[in-house]
Every structure is written in C-alpha cells, then in structure tokens.
Amino acid sequence: MLITIGVCLSKNSSFMKGEVELMNTTLRWRFWLETALALVTGILLVMTLRWNDWIEIIFGVDPDNNNGSVEWLIIGALFVVMTMLFILASYEWRRFRTTIS
C-alpha cells in the first residue's frame, strides 16, 4: 500500500539533486546600521536636551551668545535624522518579515 504525503518528487526536482535553496532568515546589515545610528542620534538628542550648553563646554566656543538657538537647531536636526533612520530600519524589518512568512 502506497501512502502519499502531498509532495511530488520527480527526477528533475531540485530536492532530488541536492540543490535545496535555504531561505534567508537573517536581517541585512543595513537594518543593524540604521538602527544603531538611530540609537546614537537619539542618545545625542537626549544629551542635547539635558545639557543645552555642551558646545560651549566641549569646544570652548559660544556660537549663539548663550541664547541656545544653535542647540535647538541641533535638536531639530537630530530628531529629523533619528526619525528617518528609524523609518528606513522599519522598511528593512518589514522586508525581512515578508521574506520569512
């Protein structure tokens, strides 16, 4: 008595030839790079919010005469960069999720 499981293997099947293609189940390096850079910019954003005079402390210059406008410009730029990097990383994550499902 022959029981079939629903798999048809012909002589030309790649499974029979030992040519099984493995599915890529790892995230690309772009995801990790974008996520790491987004985390770094997020940390810099929080540090700039916490210490609003870090430019004066680290570099010894006062580009805005202590009114904080340069720091707010940096906060805005860091927020935009961080958001874009997280969006790009989410595209990579969605691409990965669609390939494994």
N, C-alpha and C positions, 0 to 999 in steps of 0.2 A: 504494500500500500504506500503510495507516494503522497506526502503532505507538502503543500506549497505554503510558503510564508508570505508571498506577495512580492518577492524580489526575483527579478528575472536576470539571470546572468548568462549572457551569450559569450561565444568565443571571442568576440571583438570588444567585450566590455573592458573598461579601463581597470575595474576591480580585479578582473582575472589576470590582467597583465602586470599587476602590482603598481599601477600608476594612480594611486589614490591621492587626490588633492586634499591637503589639510586646510581647514578653514582658518583664516587669520583671526585669532581671538585676542590679540593684543592691541592696545591703543598705540597710535602712531606717536612718534617723538614730538610732533607739533603740539599735541594735546598737553603733554607734560611741560613743554617750553612755555606755551601760552598760559597755563595755569600757574607755573612758578613765577613768571613775570607779573602776572596779575596780583599774586600774593605779595610780591615785593613792592609793587606800586601801591597796594593797599596799606602795607605797613608804613611806607613813606608818607602816605596821605594822613594816616593817624598820627604819625610823629610830627608832621607839619601842623596839624590841628592842635596838638598838645604843646609843642614848643614853637610858637609863632616867630621867634627871633633866632632860629637856628642858622640862618645865613650869616647874621652878624657874629654869632658865636664861632662857627666853623671857619668862615672865610675872612672875618675881620673887616668886612665892608658893610656899608649901610646904603643899599641902592634906592631905598624909598624914604629916607629920613624918618625912620621909626613910625610910619603910618600903617604899615602892614599890607600895603597893596600888592607888593611882589609876592608875599606869602600867599595871599588869596588867589593870585593868578596861578601860582604853583599848585595850590589845592585844586583849582578847577581843571588844570591840565592833567594832573594825576588822576582825578576822578574820571575824566574822559578816556584816558589811556587804559585805566583799570577796567572800565566798563567794556570797552572794545575788546580787550584781551579775554575777558570772561565770555563775551558773546562768541568770539572765534573758538574758544575752547568748547563751548556748548555745541557748536556746529560739528566739531570733531567728535564729541561724545555721542551726538545723535547719529552720525555716520557709523560709528562703531556699533551702536546699539542695533542699527538696521542690518548690519552685516552678520551679526550673530543670531538674529531672530528670524 
